[in-house]
Amino acid sequence: MYNSSFGRRISACGLVIAALGIAACKSDAETTEAPLAQTVTIIGIDTPESQILVDVYSRALEGAGFRVARRADAADLAGEYAALKSGAADLMVGHTGELLAYLAETEPAAANTSTTAAPTTIAESTTSAVETTTTEATDTTDATDTTDTTGDSTDDAGDASTTLPLEESTTTTISTAGQASAISLNLQANQIGEILPDTLQQGASANAEDKPVIACRADISTGITLLSDLARGSESLRIAGVASFETDEPFGLPGFEAVYGATFEEFVAVPEDGIGDAFAPAVEEDTTSTTTAASTADSASDESTTTTEAAPIETDADCGAFASSLDPAITAGMVVLDDDKNWVPNNGVIPILTATAYTPGVQQIIDQVSQALSTDFLRAMISQVDAGALPGTVAGQFLTAVGIAG
């Protein structure tokens, strides 16, 4: 005879076992589920340089396992900074000189009362790979005012042959030729650290600058790296620049004479986009021919031979005054001379983050990118974008070249 009480006990036990099994499965699922990766929201402005920098830092963070969201571009530095202060963005990439001048105007109370300098470092050039282990990023959280940074990550077929200049790694913090410049950048970074509110933090500044520079033809600049070197022979050289360079200060002929105590043989006024062209040979191929008579023992007649000699190549200018060290017109055939007397204020790349986003893992990636950036690298990337490449494409090529996953 069927015992209904026993049956009910068996059924009850089955339910308990099943419930325990479900709970065990659920517990296992909860313990093995990967934690949500930290999200960093980045903002830039609508310029080729800013777009490239945003892509470089964001791709490096994504490659390390962080989630990255992209806010719509701000109109200017003020808009970027306001987004950071309000918490609408976590990361912006500015410039030391511009940011310091802006903070001195907008954060005067902090500038006047701050007494503690934040620890800062000038990034050294390196080619070491990122060595961090982070949880693989999940899908980026959608937001009405953010876009996925991977939208332009597909390599353009036309960019496949493009290469970036590689730099040798160094173990020193300050390079010999850029010593005065690097020290000044460090002072700027320290001052920024003093003024920034407690809610914001700065990453390592990079030895990549956007500042007015003088560049000279490589064939006349052998062994010359400093403007002081140039000053010793500038009286025999011609310099090209926009018309206002003749009278502007500090970056102008009067400023150069006041700081370096030298003048140029001639100033060549050119349009803003014509400074690079002034370096091009004015006469690319000019030859002179001479004819000489040669007699032979077995011939009664004279034979004429022609000897051709190349005339010296002439240019409109030997040096150029460029408003930006990142001008794509500065090519491999030119040498950018270091401003060893700090004639013009420095303006190095510097990332600024919210204090909540500045976790150890994010800090490591941000600083590694800054260490790899240089003016030559950034100029090369801007030149490629100027020629039609996508910012995301050149950013990815740069990260690969310096050994950072992106």
C-alpha positions in Angstrom: 0.0 0.0 0.0 1.3 3.4 -0.9 2.3 5.5 2.1 1.2 9.0 1.3 3.1 10.5 4.3 6.3 8.9 3.1 5.7 10.1 -0.4 5.2 13.6 0.8 8.5 13.4 2.7 10.3 12.2 -0.4 8.8 15.0 -2.4 9.7 17.6 0.2 13.3 16.3 0.2 13.4 16.5 -3.6 12.3 20.1 -3.5 15.0 20.9 -0.9 17.7 19.2 -2.9 16.6 20.9 -6.1 16.5 24.3 -4.3 20.0 23.7 -3.0 21.2 22.7 -6.4 19.8 25.9 -7.9 21.3 28.0 -5.1 24.6 26.3 -5.7 24.5 26.9 -9.4 23.5 30.5 -8.8 26.3 30.9 -6.2 28.8 29.5 -8.7 27.6 31.8 -11.4 27.9 34.8 -9.1 31.5 33.9 -8.0 32.8 33.3 -11.5 31.2 36.4 -13.2 33.9 39.0 -14.1 33.7 42.3 -12.2 32.6 45.3 -14.2 35.7 47.2 -15.6 36.2 50.8 -14.6 34.8 53.3 -17.1 36.7 56.5 -18.1 34.8 59.2 -19.9 37.1 61.3 -22.1 36.5 64.7 -23.7 38.5 66.6 -26.4 38.0 69.6 -28.7 37.5 69.7 -32.5 41.2 69.9 -33.7 43.3 67.2 -35.3 45.8 67.3 -32.4 43.1 66.9 -29.8 41.4 64.1 -31.7 44.6 62.2 -32.0 45.5 62.6 -28.4 42.0 61.5 -27.3 42.3 58.4 -29.5 45.8 57.6 -28.2 45.0 57.7 -24.5 41.6 56.1 -24.9 42.9 53.2 -27.0 45.6 52.6 -24.5 43.1 52.4 -21.7 40.9 50.1 -23.7 43.8 47.9 -24.5 44.5 47.5 -20.8 40.9 46.4 -20.1 39.2 49.7 -19.1 35.9 50.8 -20.6 36.1 54.2 -22.4 33.2 56.5 -23.2 33.6 59.6 -25.4 31.8 62.8 -24.7 30.9 65.3 -27.5 33.8 67.6 -28.3 34.0 70.8 -26.2 34.3 74.2 -28.0 37.6 75.0 -26.2 39.8 74.5 -23.2 37.3 76.2 -21.0 34.6 73.7 -22.0 36.9 70.8 -21.4 37.9 72.0 -18.0 34.3 72.7 -17.0 33.2 69.2 -18.0 36.0 67.8 -15.8 35.1 70.0 -12.8 31.4 69.1 -13.0 32.1 65.4 -13.3 30.6 65.1 -16.8 34.0 63.8 -18.0 36.9 62.0 -16.3 39.8 62.8 -18.6 41.0 65.7 -20.8 44.4 66.2 -22.5 45.6 69.8 -22.4 48.9 71.7 -22.6 51.0 72.9 -19.7 51.4 76.5 -20.8 47.8 77.1 -21.9 46.3 75.3 -18.9 48.5 77.2 -16.4 47.5 80.5 -17.9 43.9 79.5 -17.8 44.0 78.3 -14.3 45.7 81.4 -13.1 42.7 83.4 -14.3 39.9 81.1 -13.3 41.3 79.6 -10.1 42.9 82.7 -8.5 42.0 81.8 -5.0 43.7 78.4 -5.3 46.7 80.0 -7.0 47.1 82.5 -4.1 46.6 80.2 -1.2 48.0 76.9 -2.3 51.4 76.1 -0.6 51.8 72.3 -1.3 53.2 71.3 -4.7 51.8 68.1 -6.1 54.4 65.6 -7.1 55.0 65.7 -10.8 57.3 64.1 -13.3 58.4 64.8 -16.8 57.8 61.7 -18.9 60.9 60.1 -20.4 60.8 58.5 -23.8 60.4 54.8 -23.7 59.5 51.9 -25.9 58.6 49.4 -23.2 55.3 47.5 -23.5 52.4 47.9 -21.1 52.7 45.2 -18.4 49.4 45.3 -16.6 46.8 42.6 -16.0 43.3 43.9 -15.9 39.8 42.4 -16.3 38.7 42.3 -19.9 36.4 45.1 -20.7 32.8 44.5 -21.3 30.6 46.5 -23.7 30.8 50.2 -23.3 27.8 51.7 -21.5 25.7 53.7 -23.8 24.9 57.4 -23.0 23.1 60.0 -24.9 26.1 62.2 -25.2 28.9 59.6 -25.6 30.1 57.6 -28.6 32.2 54.5 -28.8 35.8 55.3 -29.5 36.1 52.3 -31.8 34.1 54.0 -34.5 37.2 54.9 -36.5 39.5 52.0 -35.5 39.3 50.1 -38.8 42.6 50.6 -40.7 42.2 52.6 -43.9 43.7 50.7 -46.8 45.4 53.8 -48.0 47.3 54.1 -44.7 48.8 50.6 -44.7 52.2 51.8 -45.8 52.4 54.7 -43.4 55.1 54.5 -40.9 55.9 56.6 -37.8 59.4 57.7 -36.8 60.7 55.6 -34.0 62.8 57.0 -31.1 65.5 55.2 -29.1 64.5 54.5 -25.6 66.2 56.4 -22.8 66.8 55.9 -19.1 67.3 59.6 -18.3 64.4 61.9 -17.3 65.8 64.9 -19.2 67.5 64.8 -22.6 70.7 66.8 -23.1 69.4 68.9 -26.0 66.0 69.5 -24.2 67.3 70.1 -20.7 66.2 73.7 -20.3 62.8 73.0 -21.9 62.2 69.9 -19.7 63.0 71.8 -16.5 60.6 74.5 -17.5 57.9 71.9 -18.2 58.4 70.4 -14.8 58.0 73.8 -13.2 54.7 74.4 -15.1 53.4 71.0 -14.0 54.2 71.8 -10.4 52.4 75.1 -10.6 49.4 73.4 -12.2 49.4 70.8 -9.3 49.3 73.7 -6.8 46.3 75.3 -8.4 44.1 72.3 -9.3 41.3 71.7 -6.9 41.3 68.5 -4.8 38.8 67.0 -7.1 41.2 66.9 -10.1 44.6 65.2 -10.6 47.3 65.5 -13.3 49.1 62.7 -15.0 52.7 62.8 -16.1 53.3 65.5 -18.7 54.9 64.5 -22.0 57.9 65.8 -23.9 55.5 66.6 -26.8 55.0 70.3 -27.2 52.9 72.7 -29.2 54.9 76.0 -29.2 56.5 78.4 -31.6 59.9 77.2 -32.9 62.7 77.9 -35.3 63.7 75.1 -37.7 66.6 75.1 -40.1 67.7 73.1 -43.1 69.4 69.9 -42.0 72.3 70.4 -44.4 73.3 73.7 -42.6 72.5 72.5 -39.1 75.1 69.7 -38.7 76.0 69.6 -35.0 73.6 72.4 -34.1 70.8 71.6 -31.7 70.3 74.8 -29.7 69.2 78.3 -30.6 72.4 79.5 -28.9 74.3 77.5 -31.5 72.3 79.1 -34.3 72.8 82.6 -32.9 76.6 82.3 -33.4 76.2 82.0 -37.2 72.7 83.5 -37.8 74.1 86.7 -39.4 74.9 84.7 -42.5 71.5 83.0 -42.7 68.1 83.9 -44.1 64.9 83.2 -42.1 61.4 82.9 -43.4 58.2 83.7 -41.5 54.9 85.5 -41.6 55.2 89.3 -42.0 54.4 89.9 -38.3 57.5 87.9 -37.2 59.7 90.9 -38.2 58.2 93.0 -35.4 56.5 90.6 -33.0 57.6 89.9 -29.4 58.5 87.7 -27.8 58.5 85.3 -30.8 59.9 87.6 -33.4 63.1 89.1 -34.7 63.2 91.6 -31.8 62.7 88.9 -29.2 65.4 86.7 -30.8 67.9 89.5 -30.7 67.0 90.5 -27.1 67.3 86.9 -25.8 70.0 85.4 -28.0 71.8 88.6 -28.9 71.9 87.9 -32.6 70.3 88.8 -35.9 69.7 87.2 -39.3 71.2 88.2 -42.6 67.8 88.6 -44.2 64.1 88.1 -43.3 61.9 86.6 -46.0 58.2 87.4 -45.5 55.9 84.5 -46.7 52.2 83.5 -46.3 51.4 81.5 -43.2 51.3 78.3 -45.2 54.4 79.1 -47.2 57.1 78.8 -44.6 57.9 75.2 -45.4 58.0 76.0 -49.1 60.7 78.6 -48.5 63.0 75.7 -47.7 62.4 74.1 -51.2 65.1 74.8 -53.7 64.4 77.9 -55.8 66.4 76.3 -58.7 66.0 72.5 -58.5 68.3 71.7 -61.4 70.4 74.4 -63.1 73.4 73.3 -65.1 76.1 75.0 -67.0 77.9 73.4 -70.0 81.5 73.9 -71.1 82.9 72.5 -74.4 86.6 71.5 -74.8 88.5 70.4 -77.9 90.3 67.1 -77.8 92.7 65.9 -80.6 93.5 62.3 -81.4 96.5 60.8 -83.1 94.6 58.9 -85.6 92.2 61.7 -86.6 92.9 64.9 -88.4 89.7 66.5 -87.1 89.0 67.7 -83.6 86.4 65.9 -81.5 84.3 68.0 -79.0 83.2 66.6 -75.6 80.8 68.3 -73.3 81.2 68.5 -69.5 78.2 69.4 -67.4 78.5 70.9 -63.9 75.6 71.2 -61.5 75.1 74.7 -60.1 74.6 75.3 -56.4 71.1 74.7 -55.1 69.4 77.9 -54.0 66.6 78.3 -51.5 64.6 81.3 -50.4 65.5 80.7 -46.7 67.8 78.7 -44.5 65.6 78.7 -41.5 61.9 79.2 -40.7 59.9 80.6 -37.9 56.9 78.2 -37.3 54.0 79.2 -35.0 53.8 75.6 -33.9 56.3 72.8 -33.4 53.6 70.5 -34.6 53.3 72.1 -38.1 53.2 69.3 -40.7 55.4 71.6 -42.9 58.3 70.7 -40.6 59.8 67.8 -42.4 62.6 65.3 -41.9 64.9 67.7 -43.9 64.7 70.2 -41.1 66.1 70.4 -37.6 64.0 72.0 -34.9 66.3 73.9 -32.6 65.9 73.7 -28.8 65.0 76.9 -27.0 67.7 76.6 -24.4 67.1 80.1 -22.9 63.4 79.6 -22.6 62.6 82.4 -25.0 59.1 81.2 -25.6 56.9 79.7 -22.9 56.8 75.9 -23.0 53.5 74.1 -23.8 53.8 70.3 -23.2 51.0 67.8 -23.4 49.4 67.0 -20.0 46.5 64.8 -19.1 44.1 65.9 -16.4 41.7 63.5 -14.6 39.1 63.6 -11.9 40.4 62.2 -8.6 37.9 59.4 -8.6 39.0 58.2 -12.1 42.7 58.5 -11.2 43.1 54.9 -9.9 46.5 53.2 -9.8 45.7 51.2 -13.0 44.5 54.2 -14.9 47.5 56.2 -13.7 49.9 53.6 -15.0 48.5 53.6 -18.5 48.2 57.4 -18.7 51.8 57.8 -17.6 53.1 55.2 -20.0 51.4 56.9 -22.9 52.9 60.3 -21.8 56.3 58.7 -21.5 56.1 57.5 -25.1 54.8 60.7 -26.7 57.2 63.2 -28.2 56.9 66.2 -30.4 58.2 64.3 -33.5 55.7 61.5 -32.9 52.8 63.9 -32.5 53.8 65.9 -35.5 54.1 62.8 -37.7 50.5 61.7 -36.6 49.1 65.2 -37.4 50.8 65.1 -40.8 49.2 61.8 -41.6 45.7 63.0 -40.5 46.3 66.2 -42.6 47.0 63.9 -45.6 43.6 62.1 -45.0 44.3 59.3 -42.5 41.9 58.7 -39.6 42.9 59.8 -36.1 42.1 56.3 -34.8 44.3 54.7 -37.4 47.4 56.7 -36.7 46.8 56.5 -32.9 46.8 52.7 -33.2 50.0 52.7 -35.3 51.7 54.9 -32.7 50.7 52.6 -29.8 52.0 49.6 -31.8 55.2 51.4 -32.6 56.0 52.1 -29.0 54.9 48.7 -27.7 51.7 49.7 -25.9 48.6 47.7 -26.5 45.8 49.7 -28.1 
